[in-house]
Structures are given as C-alpha cells and as structure tokens.
Amino acid sequence: MLIAVPVVVLACGAAAAVMRRLGQTAVVGEILVGILLGPSLLGWLWPAGSRWLLPGEVLPYLGVLGNLGLLVFMFLVGLELDVGLLRGRGRAVVVVSQASVWIPLGLGSLLALAMYGSFAPEGIGRAEFVLFVAVAMSVTAFPVLARILKDQGLYGTPVGALAMACAAVADVVAWCLLALVVAMAHPLGGGGGGGSVWGTVGMGVLAGVFLAGMWWGVRPVLGWGVRRWGSGTGAGAGGVVGLCSGVCLAAYATHAMGVHALFGAFVFGAVVPRTAVVEQAAERMREFAVPVLLPLFFVGSGLKTDVGLLGGGAAWWWAGAVLVVAVAGKWGGGTVAALLAGQPVRDAVTLGALMNCRGVTELVVLNVGLGLGVIGAELFTALVLMALVTTAVTGPVVRALREREVKEAVGLRR
C-alpha cells in the first residue's frame, strides 16, 4: 500500500499535467494511467512488475480508498448542480437535455439487442442488459464538462450556461435510470439476477421516498444547522466532519435500499445549502479526495480493462460500433435538438460536442454495471475505450469551433 498509493497518485498527477499542456482535460490522463497500469500494458509487458506494484492482497484496500474518493466526488457533482441554470432557458434545456438522453438510449438499446447474445453474462436478462448499455450511452460528464468550459472561456457564456443546464438535467435522468437497472439486477428482497417486478417497484418507491425526504426534510434541517453553527473559528473543521458524515450516511441509506451508494452521495450534494462555510468545507474535501483518492478508482477501473480481450476482429468491430453509436446519439442528437430549439449552427454543434463528453461519470456507471454482473469484462473494455475517446475529442473540437468563431469575428470587423 505504501508503495502503490504514491506511485499511482504521482503517475496520475504527472499524466494530468501533460494532458493539460496538450490542451486536454486532466481526467484523460488519469484514465490513461489507469489503463496503462493494468493488464493492457504493464501487466502484458512486465507481469512480475505489475504483481509487485499492485499485488492481489492490496487491491481490496485500494478499492476501498478509491470508492471513498468516488463518494466525495459524486457529492461534489451534486453540489455543483445549479438549478438556477434552468431559469430562462426552459424550452432549449428541455429539448436538448431530453434528446441527449433518449436518442442515445434508443440507439444504444438497438445496439444492445444485437450484442446481447455475444456479450451478456450468463444469467443476465435481456431487459437489464439492454437498459444498462443504453444508459451507458446516454451519460454526460457534468464535472468534466464544467472544467472544459472554464478552460475554453465558455463558462459564463450563453452556450456554456445552456450546456451546463442540459448536462445537469441529462445526468439526473441517467442516474435515475441507472437506479432502475440496479433495482432490476438486485431487486428488493431478492438475490439478484433479474428479479421480480414487485421488487423493482418497491425499489422505485423507496428511492422516491428517499428523494422526497432529502429535499423536503433533510434540506431545511441542513439550512437551519448551517445558519445556527456555520460561523466561528471551528466552522471549517466542523463543516468537513459534517459533510463527510452526511455523505457516508446518505450513501449507506441508498445502499441499504438496494440502490447504489453513489446515488445517495449525489443527492446529498444536491440538497446541501450553498453557503460560504459549506463551499469552504467542500473545497477542503476536494483538495484531498480528487488528487489523492480518486486516482485509485481510475487504477481499479484500469485493472478491469484489458484491451487484449478485444483481440479478435469481431470484438474490435463491436467496439467501433459502440463508439459510432455513442457519438451519433449524443453529439448528433444534441446538435439536431439544439437546431430545433433555435440555436445557431455553430452553437448547436458546440453544444452537441459538449454533451458527448463522458469522462469519469461514464467510468462510474461502467463500474456499477460490472460490479452487478450486468456486463462482462470484454464489453466493459469496449465502453471504457469509448469513454476515453469521446472525452479526449471534446476539448479539441470545442477549441477549434471557438477559434474559428473568433477568426470570423475578427474578419468581419476588418
């Protein structure tokens, strides 16, 4: 552990710095390091070194630390969810966000039906396999998108605000659908593997009760607590303790219902009041969890990603089909929807490209599916590669569109 943790953290930090110099977002480098430290490269070139650096008895502990970082990350995603972005952009947000979810869902469902016989693990029903692959196609990385918009100087612009609002709505829908997949794979009171309709309905009812309780019960209490104790010299340390405790308890609540623990952390972040004390405490959590704990999650994903599993020509064709469907559904669907909502052509294409960014959120979803046994290692690898490619192309495409717009504006002035 004392060797693996610093090696992983330093490697991810170095890769993130290199990616930033290349005009990429840091998460691209972190995903790449995770893949390269796994069986795709290190385990293939130097198996003994791979076993020495990441021995089997260490992996469960790395997984625990990585998942704690992931819980904090999902809390921060929920905290960044700004409902105010929806005001004044109702029609465009509804049209683009829903098209960016349901078009990829439809195309992903058709692809999953064709893939079911070849890629579905034994004992997994057609419905949960198809729905999971469809959900994996419909995800947008909300926090990575925010980082790209800031890097490109688009965060406060109309197209940037619209992209953030659409990504927020799309991710909420995607997370609800993922909760449905979890309920279908592990129904209430069941042992998993495609359970009863009543188990799934019960899970949905519990999830609805949890959401209502968090919004109308916990949120006012948190607001009162922050006003009562959210000041003074001990507010910073107490804020970190309180937020960490809340994240863990909310995650445990959804885990106990059978819905994934990450859903609870995300909802807790969405209901916490945005005050200076909360933001200060959240920033302290971010400063440790994101650069130190979250890279351990990337390595866990990388160890499950084996490009060698796609050695056959047919498997690579399927991986290519996954990428084509993913891009067509998100980028194409988002662009067409933006045009129908009255956006200019360049803004519509930019918006579609931004919605195509998947990043770490996609890896979270894929790890949930692999952990549930809904997908196998081969399809997991294909989907991870799709997440890497779609995330890597977003920044350069948006930058190219932005530079062309600036050049045309300068030409018009002349």
Residue pairs with C-beta under 8 A, 6 or more apart in sequence:
1 58
1 61
1 62
3 53
4 53
4 54
4 58
4 62
5 62
5 65
5 296
7 53
8 33
8 37
8 62
8 295
8 296
8 299
9 291
9 292
9 295
9 296
11 33
11 37
11 295
12 29
12 30
12 33
12 34
12 291
12 295
12 298
13 291
13 295
14 29
15 29
15 30
15 32
15 33
16 26
16 27
16 29
16 30
17 26
17 29
18 29
19 25
19 26
19 28
19 29
19 32
20 26
23 395
23 396
23 399
24 392
24 395
24 396
25 144
25 147
25 148
25 151
25 359
25 391
25 394
25 395
26 147
27 141
27 144
27 147
27 359
27 360
27 391
28 388
28 391
28 392
30 294
30 295
30 298
30 360
31 298
31 301
31 302
31 360
31 363
31 384
31 387
31 388
31 391
32 388
33 295
33 298
33 299
33 302
34 295
34 298
34 299
34 300
34 301
34 302
34 303
34 305
35 41
35 301
35 302
35 305
35 307
35 384
35 388
36 42
36 302
37 50
37 53
37 54
37 299
37 302
37 303
38 299
38 302
38 303
38 304
38 305
38 306
39 50
39 303
39 305
39 306
39 308
40 302
40 305
40 306
40 307
40 308
42 49
42 50
42 53
43 50
43 306
44 308
54 62
54 299
54 303
59 300
59 303
62 296
62 299
62 300
63 296
63 300
65 293
65 296
66 293
66 294
66 295
66 296
66 297
66 298
66 299
66 300
67 297
68 289
68 293
69 289
69 290
69 292
69 293
69 294
69 295
69 296
69 297
70 262
70 293
70 294
70 297
70 364
71 247
71 248
71 251
71 261
71 262
71 265
72 244
72 247
72 265
72 285
72 286
72 289
72 290
72 293
72 294
73 143
73 289
73 290
73 294
73 360
74 262
74 265
74 266
74 269
74 364
75 243
75 247
75 265
75 266
75 268
75 269
75 282
75 285
76 143
76 269
76 282
76 285
76 286
76 290
77 142
77 143
77 171
77 266
77 269
77 361
78 265
78 266
78 267
78 268
78 269
78 270
78 271
78 272
79 269
79 270
79 272
79 274
79 278
79 282
80 142
80 143
80 146
80 269
81 142
81 168
81 172
81 269
81 270
82 164
82 165
82 168
83 168
85 93
85 161
85 164
85 165
85 168
86 93
86 165
86 168
86 169
89 161
89 162
89 165
91 341
92 162
92 166
92 338
92 341
92 342
92 343
93 162
93 165
93 166
93 169
94 169
95 337
95 338
95 340
95 341
96 162
96 166
96 334
96 337
96 338
96 341
96 351
96 355
97 165
97 166
97 167
97 168
97 169
97 170
97 173
98 169
98 170
98 173
98 337
99 333
99 334
99 336
99 337
100 138
100 140
100 166
100 170
100 330
100 333
100 334
100 337
100 355
101 138
101 170
101 173
101 174
102 138
103 329
103 330
103 332
103 333
103 337
104 134
104 137
104 138
104 325
104 326
104 329
104 330
104 333
105 134
105 135
105 137
105 138
105 177
105 329
106 134
106 329
107 137
107 325
107 328
107 329
108 133
108 134
108 135
108 136
108 137
108 138
108 325
108 326
108 329
109 130
109 131
109 133
109 134
111 133
111 137
111 321
111 322
111 325
112 129
112 130
112 132
112 133
112 134
113 126
113 130
115 133
115 318
115 379
116 126
116 129
116 130
118 318
119 318
119 375
119 376
119 378
119 379
120 126
120 129
120 375
120 376
121 373
121 374
121 375
121 376
123 193
123 194
123 373
124 185
124 193
124 194
124 373
124 374
125 184
125 193
125 194
127 184
127 194
128 181
128 184
128 185
128 194
128 374
129 374
129 375
131 177
131 180
131 181
131 184
132 178
132 181
132 369
132 374
132 375
133 375
133 379
134 177
135 174
135 177
135 178
135 181
135 365
136 362
136 365
136 366
136 369
136 383
137 325
137 326
137 329
137 330
138 170
138 173
138 174
138 177
138 329
138 330
139 171
139 174
139 358
139 361
139 362
139 365
140 166
140 167
140 170
140 171
140 174
140 330
140 354
140 355
140 356
140 357
140 358
140 361
141 167
141 357
141 358
141 359
141 360
141 361
141 362
141 391
142 164
142 167
142 168
142 171
142 361
143 359
143 360
143 361
144 357
144 358
144 359
144 360
144 361
144 391
145 163
145 164
145 167
145 354
145 357
145 359
145 394
146 155
146 164
148 354
148 357
148 394
148 395
148 398
149 155
149 160
149 163
149 164
149 354
151 395
152 395
152 398
152 399
152 402
153 402
154 160
154 163
154 398
154 402
155 164
158 347
159 343
159 347
159 350
159 351
162 343
162 351
163 350
163 351
163 354
163 355
166 334
166 351
166 355
167 354
167 355
170 355
171 361
174 365
175 263
175 266
176 207
178 260
178 263
178 365
178 368
179 203
179 204
179 207
179 259
179 260
179 263
180 200
180 203
180 204
181 369
181 372
181 374
182 203
182 258
182 259
182 260
182 368
182 372
183 199
183 200
183 203
183 204
183 207
183 258
183 259
184 194
184 195
184 200
185 192
185 193
185 194
185 195
185 372
185 373
185 374
186 192
186 195
186 258
186 372
187 195
187 196
187 198
187 199
187 200
187 202
187 203
187 258
188 198
188 199
188 200
188 202
188 203
188 206
188 257
188 258
189 199
189 202
190 196
190 199
192 372
192 373
193 373
203 257
203 258
203 259
206 257
206 258
206 259
207 254
207 257
207 259
207 263
210 253
210 254
210 257
210 259
210 264
210 267
211 267
214 250
214 267
214 268
214 270
214 271
215 271
218 268
218 271
219 271
219 272
219 273
222 246
222 271
222 272
222 273
223 273
225 242
226 273
226 275
226 277
226 278
229 235
229 238
230 239
230 275
230 277
230 278
231 277
235 277
235 280
236 277
236 280
236 281
236 284
239 277
239 278
239 280
239 281
239 284
240 281
240 284
240 285
242 281
243 272
243 278
243 281
243 282
243 285
244 285
246 268
246 272
247 265
247 268
247 269
250 264
250 265
250 267
250 268
251 261
251 262
251 264
251 265
251 268
252 261
252 264
253 264
254 260
254 261
254 263
254 264
254 267
255 261
255 264
260 368
262 364
262 368
272 278
294 360
297 363
297 367
298 360
298 363
300 367
301 363
301 366
301 367
301 384
304 367
304 370
304 377
304 380
305 380
305 381
305 384
305 385
306 377
306 381
307 381
307 385
309 315
309 377
309 378
309 381
310 316
310 319
310 378
310 381
310 382
315 378
315 382
318 382
319 381
319 382
319 385
319 386
322 382
322 383
322 386
323 385
323 386
323 389
323 390
326 356
326 358
326 386
326 390
327 356
327 390
330 352
330 355
330 356
330 390
331 352
331 353
331 355
331 356
332 352
333 352
334 348
334 351
334 352
334 354
334 355
334 356
335 348
335 349
335 351
335 352
336 348
336 352
338 347
338 348
338 351
338 352
339 345
339 348
343 351
346 401
346 404
346 405
349 401
350 398
350 401
350 402
353 393
353 394
353 397
353 398
353 401
354 394
354 398
356 390
356 393
356 394
357 390
357 391
357 394
358 386
358 387
358 390
358 391
359 387
359 391
362 383
362 386
362 387
362 391
363 384
363 387
366 375
366 380
366 383
366 384
366 387
369 375
369 380
370 376
370 377
370 380
375 383
